[in-house]
Structure formats: structure tokens, C-alpha cells
């Protein structure tokens, strides 16, 4: 997946949160900051091990974004 796609997916979650779960927006922002920090570290990494470590971090944050987003959507639907 391209690095930009990770940020795009996070932005979709943030926009959804603003409309549907405003009480979690600051936590979603923090997760986005961590994701962006990991992407910056990946771009600055020089060796293959550093790049792999930072890519693992990016994927971990991305997985958290996807899991959290799905969990929040389900919770929202359960409360409808």
C-alpha cells in the first residue's frame, strides 16, 4: 500500500468521527499524529532494517485505525 493511502484511510476515519462520534476525535487525532510520525521516520530511514521497523510501525497504526473505525461503526449501528 502506498504511504499516502495510510493517511487517506485515517482521514476518512477522522471525518466519520467528527460526524458520528465527536467525543473520540481527539483520540483519533493522536492516532493520526503517531501514524504521520511513523511515516516521516520511514522516509528518513537509511538502512533496510530501519525501513522495515518503521514500516512495521506504520502497518500497526494502520491496523489500529481500521479496527477502531470498524468497531465504532458497529457500535453506532447497534445504538440506532
Residue, then its C-alpha position, 0 to 999 in steps of 0.5 A: x500500500x502506498x504511504x499516502x493511502x495510510x493517511x487517506x484511510x485515517x482521514x476518512x476515519x477522522x471525518x466519520x468521527x467528527x460526524x458520528x462520534x465527536x467525543x473520540x476525535x481527539x483520540x483519533x487525532x493522536x492516532x493520526x499524529x503517531x501514524x504521520x510520525x511513523x511515516x516521516x521516520x520511514x522516509x528518513x530511514x537509511x538502512x533496510x532494517x530501519x525501513x522495515x521497523x518503521x514500516x512495521x510501525x506504520x502497518x500497526x497504526x494502520x491496523x489500529x485505525x481500521x479496527x477502531x473505525x470498524x468497531x465504532x461503526x458497529x457500535x453506532x449501528x447497534x445504538x440506532 
